[in-house]
Amino acid sequence: MRSVMLEQLYNGNVGPAHMPPYETESSKYYSEKADRLEEQLEELLDEQGRKLLRKMLEMKNASSCALTYGCFSHGFKMATLIMAEVFMDKESEILDKDLYWRSRLPQLADREK
C-alpha cells in the first residue's frame, strides 16, 4: 500500500503548519474563556493599555508557537531514534546470523569433501 502522506511529505507539500490542530473540548473551552476575558480587559483599558495587551498576547502566542514547534521537533527526533534502534537491532540480528553462517562455511565445505 502506497502512503500518500509520505509522498506529500517527501515532495515538501506537508508540514506541521498544514496539519489541522488537535482540538479537544477542554481546549475549546479555555480558548473561548480566554477570548471573553481579553474582550473584558480591552473594555477596561485605555488605548495605550490595549496596545500593551495586544503586544503581550502577541508575545505569548509566539512563545506558545515556539514551544509547540520545539515539542514537535523533540518528539520527531525521539521517534526517529526509537525507529533507528528497532531497525538497528533487527539489522544486527541479521548481521549476526549472516556472520555466524559465513564463519561456518569453511567447516561445512570441508565436511562435503
Long-range contacts (C-beta under 8 A, 24 or more apart in sequence): 16-69, 16-72
